[in-house]
């Protein structure tokens, strides 16, 4: 069984999270400059077995595609082209950034440390991945 890798895609940087090999626990991996994301994924998949990608899909409160999706769609096309055998799941990412910030506050992270924007992206990717795992375990997917 391979890992599941989640991406919180952003125009400048993207958060990445992965599961353990048993696909039970979501862990933040790191934040990658978005223009380096595909190269990072190629390197990562050369070292680790990955069964699927989970991509956070930005939506509005009305559950419609947000403006940000126009930046994400070309990446999704490139991802599927680069890794045609890989399953790609799209998960609603509404509120993940605010949930990530609240997680940092609840965890006692200092304000100065919370201002590192990459940290929010990695935690957001972890929240997206955890949401996917919960939906999968509850047979929602």
Residue, then its C-alpha position, 0 to 999 in steps of 0.5 A: x500500500x502506498x501513501x496518499x499525497x495532498x496538495x493545497x495549490x496556490x499561485x505562489x506556493x503550495x502546501x503538501x501533505x502525505x499519509x503514512x504507508x498504511x494511509x491512516x495518518x495525515x502529516x504535513x510534508x512541506x511547502x513548495x514554490x508552485x512553479x517547482x511543484x511538478x518537479x518536486x512530485x516527480x522526485x518524491x514519487x521516485x523515492x516513495x510509493x504513492x497511490x493517489x493525489x488529493x487536490x484541494x478545490x477552491x469553492x465559494x460559499x455557494x458551492x460553485x467554482x471560485x476564481x482561483x480554480x482558473x489557476x488550478x485547472x492548468x496544473x491539474x491537466x499537467x498533473x494528469x498528463x505527467x502521472x496518467x496512472x495516478x488517481x486524482x481526488x478533488x476535495x472541497x477546501x473551503x475554510x482550510x486556511x482559517x482552520x489551519x490558522x486556528x490550529x496554530x493558535x490552539x497549538x500555542x504557536x507564537x504570533x511571529x511563527x504563525x506569520x510564516x505563510x508556508x506553514x499555513x499552506x502545509x497545515x491546510x494540505x494536512x487538513x485537506x488530506x485528513x478530510x479525504x481520509x475521513x470521507x473515505x473511511x465513512x464511504x462518502x467517496 
